[in-house]
């Protein structure tokens, strides 16, 4: 959601920022609708004043016994009443149209967000670790002997269709271990507050974080109107929806492990093998609610929290700043973290950390009271994966694979895996 006053004050800057994103200039349409709305409001106020004046004069005419003047003024009062109602209805309709227009326009990028058209123009800002050189052909996760018995795509497909998986045995345990490790790290080392939130939300919650109204096809809606969350960004951010919080309570940093649901409407034909892109998956999400002045450094902090998980697991990765043509609808700047997958011989996204400015807060009407006094201001919100659990499982399996079909377990995970160091080819655990 955009600040209409900022657009009035500097429409050129607004359009220039949209042009950077490859979006058509929109300020003229916005301001035309805004002017029309304000004209209706002013006309309604003027007609209301005339109605009040006529009402007073009608009282005087009646007391003076001037029936002709009384009847004329009474008719005028009635006409002005109808005029006010019609103008208010028109203003309300225009206000709805203006809100819908503003909600459909993407966020404006920060000045330090790289220019560019698509992912090819993203800028690498960090590179950590060196991909392991195997003395055998590296396999994808679903081909590794130790993992095959714990990944059942066929049965899941019978139950639910494509892009679902049943994990069992050691693989399910490792998946759980990864989520637990992520939460423990974020809570004990990174200072985030562990939170458990619903996976079903009202439409207003999806609107608040920007999934609706424009991107409804990317999510699932139940028959009673609830929406399944695409990420717990929705629920964690909406904790402050409609609130005005005290400045001293900021920043608020949350972490949640949750099921996530995405239709993957735009991914037909991509990543159909394995569990890289699923309709149902798990993720540990991070959300920060901050003072506007602290939002940009908070993005760097959040990025480091996500990177730290991969470094502890000793998984090579790179971090890229997305260009303006590749950032999401609600983001002002985004850092994608891509983990090395030997089976694909490439880096794949495992986390996306974004600063949204006041874009979401305006949609949710989320504010804070400045400690120095003055009017409440809109909060700034950030979100990031810390990490996608299933993709992290893929990375651990592929990077830890051995020539005999076994998988080496990262040291930080071993305490969650019965102090085991290896998944043997038959799927059992070994402490050797």
N, C-alpha and C positions, 0 to 999 in steps of 0.2 A: 504494500500500500504506500502510496506516495503522498507527500505533503503538498496540498493544493496551494498553500501560501508560498512555498518555495518555487513552485512552477509559475505563479503570478509574478513573483519578484524577478525571476531570471529564466524565462522560457528558453532562451538560447542555450544556456548551460544544460538544461534538462534534455533538450533535443540532441545536443552534441554528445552527451553521455549515452543516449539511446543509439545514436549512429555508431558509436564505438562498438556496441553489441550487435550491429547489423540490423537494428530495428528502425523502422521508419519514424521520422519526426512526428510527434503526436501532440505537442503543446497547443497548436492552434485549435484542434478538435476539443481538447480538454477545456481550454479557456473559453471557447465559444459556448460550450454546454454550461460551464460555470457561470458565465455572464448571464445567460438566459435564465438559469436557476435563481441567481441573485436578483435579477429584474423582477421575476415572479414574486419573490419574497418581499421586495420593496413595494411592489404594487399592492400586495395583500396587506401590508402594514398601512399604506396610504388609504386603501379602501376601508380598513378597520377603523382608522381615525375618523373618516367621513361618516361611517356608520354611527360611531359614538357621538359625534357632533349632532347629527340629525336626530338621534335619540333624545338628546338633551333639549334641542329646539322643539321637538314634538311635545315634550312635557310642558314647555312654556306655552305653546300654542293651545294645548288642551286647557291649561289653567286660565288662559285669556278667552276661552270660548270660541276660538277661531277654528271651526271644524274643517273648513276647506284646507287650511294650512296644515292642520293636524293630519288629515288623510294623506296629503301629499308627502309629508315627512315620514309618516308611517310606511308608505309605499317605498320611499327611498331607503329607509332602514332595512326593509325586507330585501330590496334589490342589492344593497351593499353586502348584506349577510350572505346572499347567494354568490356574489362576486368574490368575497373573501374565501368562501369554501372552495370555489372552483380554482382560484389562484393557489391556495394551499395544496390542493390535490395535484395541480400541475407542477408546483415546486417540489413536492414530494416525489413525483415520478421522475423529474429531472435529477433530483438528488440520488435516487436509486441508479439511474443511468450513469451518472457521474462516478458513483462508487464502483459500479461494475466495470466501467472503463478503466479506472485507476487500478483496480485489482487484477486486471488482465495484462498490465504492463510490467515487464520484468524489472528487477532491481537495477539500480545504477552502479556500475563498477567503481571501486576505489581507483585513485590516480595511479597507484603502483600495480594494479592488475595489468598484466601484459596485453598488448594489442595482438590481434590475430583472428583468423576466421574459424579455425577448427583445431582438433587435437594435435595436428602437425605443427601448430604454432605455440604449443605449450612450452614452458621454460623450465628446465631442470634446475633445481636450487640446492639439491643435496644428493649425494651418492654414498651409500654405506655398504660395506662388505663386498666380497668378491665371489661371484658364482663359482660353485664347485665344479671342477672338471672330472667327470666320471670316466672310468676306464671300460665302460660298457654303455650301450645305448640307454639313455634315461627314458623312463616310462612316465606316462600320465598317471594320476592318482588311482584311477579305476582299473589300471593294468598291473599295478604292483601286487605281487603275490600275497603279501601280508595283509593287504587291504581288501582284496577281492571278496572274501567271505563275509566281511562286515559292511559291504555296500550293496544293497539289493534294489536296483532300479526297476527290475521287471515286476516284482510284486507291488512296489509302490505305484507303478504305472497302471496295474490292474485296479488298484484301489482308487487312484486319484487322477490318472492321466500322466502326461509327460511332465518333466521338470519337477519330479518329486523323488525322494530316496528314503529307504529305510536303513538306518545305521544300527548295527548290533555288535555285541561283544566288545572286543578291545577298541575297535574304531569308535563306537558310541562312547566308550569311557574316555578316550582321548579327546573327543569333541567336547565332552563335559569338562574335562580337565582344562582345556584351553579357555573356556568361558570363565571357569573359576579362577584361573591364573590371572586373566585380564582384570576381573573385578577386584581381586585381592591387591593387584598392583595399583590400580586406579584409586582405591580407597586408602590403602596403607602408605603408599609412596607419593601419589599425585594429589591427595587431598580432596578427592571427589566424594560426594555423598551418595552412597548406594541407595537406589530407589527401585521400587517394584510398582509398575503402572499397568493399567488395563491395555488390552490389545484391541478392544472395541471402543470406538469413539463416536461422538456426535459429529454431524456435518460441520458445525461451527469450529470444532477443533482442527479439522482438516483445512478449513478456510483460513484459520489463524496462521498456520505455518506455510500456506501457499500451495498445498496439493490441490485444493479446489478454489475456484470452479474450473480452472483451465485444464487440469490434468487428471480428471476423474477416471479416464480409461486406464490409467496406470495402476489403479488400486481396485480393491474388491469391496462392494457394498452388499450388506445383508438385506434380506427381504423386509426387515422392519426399519431400515434406514440407517442403522449403524454402519460404520466403515471399519474394516480391518486395517490396522496401522501398517504403512510401508516401512516404518522405522519408529523407534520410540523417541525420536526427535519430536514427533507430534505431541506425545503425552508429556514429556519432560518440559518442553517449551511452554505448553499450555498450563503448567502449574501457576504461572503468573498472569494468566489471562484475566482481564478485567480488574486487576489489582493495582494499587498504588503502594509500593513498598518503601521502606526507609532506606536512605542511601547507605547507612552503616551496615545493612544486611548484604551488601554487594561486595565482591561477586558471589553469585550462587553457582556452584559447580555440581552437576549431577552425573551419575552413571547408572545405566540400567541394562540388564541382560534380558532380552525379550525375543519372542517369535516375531517375525516380520513377514509381510505378505505383499507380493507385487505381481501384477499380471504380465509384466515383461512384454507389453503390447508392441513396443518398438524393436524387439529383438528376435523376431521370427527368423529362423534359420541360423542363428548365431549361438555358439556354445551349447549345442544340443547334446553333446556327449558329457557324461560325468555330472558333477554337482556344482560346477562353477556358477551357473545361472539358474536359480530355482524359484518356483512360485512361493515356497515357504522356506524360510531360513532363519538362522539365529544371528544376532548381532549384539555386541556390547556397545552401546551408544553413549557419547559424551555430549552434554549441553551446558553452556555457560550463559548466565544472565549477568550483564555487566553495565557499568557506567559507560556512557558514550566515549569518554576519553581513554578508556582502558580496553576497548574492543579490539583494536588492531594488534597490540602486543599479546592479548589473550589468544588470538588466532595462532601466533607462533608458539605459545605455551601449549595449547591443545595439540598442535601438530607434533611437538616433542613428546607429549604423553603417548600418542599413537606410535610414533617411531620407536619409543623405548620398549614397547612390547616386542617388536620385531628384533630389536637389538638383543634383548634378553633371550630370545629364541634362536639367536644367531642366524637369522634369515636375511640374506642380502635384499636391499631395496633401494629405490630411488624416490625422491620427492620432487614433484613438479608443480609449478604455479600455473593454473589453468588460464589460458588467454580469454579475452572478453567474449570470443565466439564459442567458447566451450563451457563456461561457467553455467551453473544451474539458474533457474528462474529467480529464486529468492536470494542469491548470493551476490556479494560485492567483491569478494576475493575468495578463491578456493585453492587449497593445497591437496592434491591427490598423492597418496603414497602407493607405490606399485611394488609388489613383492616379486622376487625372481621365482619362476616356475620352470624347473629344468625339463619337465615333460613336454612343455610347449616351447621351450627355448626362448622365453621372452618374459618381460615384466608385465604383471596384471594388477589392476587396481584392487587394493584391499582396504583402503580407507580414503575418505573424502572429508576434509575439514573446511568449513565455510564460515565466514563472518557475514551476517545478514544486515548489519546496521540496525536501524529502527524499522525496517521493512515489515518484519513479522509483528513487532510490538504495536505498530499502528493498526494492523489488522485485528489484533487481540485487545487493543486499548490497555496495554501494560505500561505502567509508568513508575517513576520513583520520585520521592520528595528530596530535593537537594538539602544537604546538611546545613548549608548557609541560608536556607530560606528561599522564597520565591515560588513560582509556579511549578507544579509537577512536570517532569520531562519524560519523554519516551525512553524506555530501556533499550539496550542493544543486545541481540541474541546471537549465539554461535552454536554450531553443532558439528559433530565429527564422529566417525566410526573408530572404536577403540578396542577391538577390531571386528570385522566380519568373521564370525567364528568358523563357518564352513570353508571359506576361502583360506583362512589360516590353517585349518586342518589339511587342506590340499597342499599348501606350501610346506608344512611340516613333513607330510608323507613323501612328497617328491624330492625335497632337499635331503631327507634322511634315508632315502632308499639305498639298499646295498645290492651287490651283484647277485647274491643268493636269494633275493626276494624279500629279505627282512628289512626292517626300518629302524634306524637309530632314533631314540627318543631324546629330545633336547633336555639338558640337565635340569633346567628350571621346572620342567614338567614331571620329572621322575617321582617327586614326592606325592604327586597326585595319581600316579600310576603304580602304586605299591612298591616304590623305590626300584622300579624296573628300568632298564636302560635300552631294551630292544623289544620290538614286536617281531616275533619269529615268523617264518613263511607260513606256518599253519594258523597264524593269528593269535597265538598265545604269547604271554609276556615272559621275558627272561631278565634276570638281574645281572647277567654276565655281559 
